[in-house]
């Protein structure tokens, strides 16, 4: 199991979230905020 996204995965994510940046999804999202990159972190999730 890979721990990174393929180029095709990044393309799909960029289209899904309307990203125009050349940064990869994981580089731009550290998931430390409650609402980051349009995603809501569950209150019981300490990740």
Helices and strands as residue ranges (DSSP letters): H 7-16, H 25-28, E 35-36, E 39-40
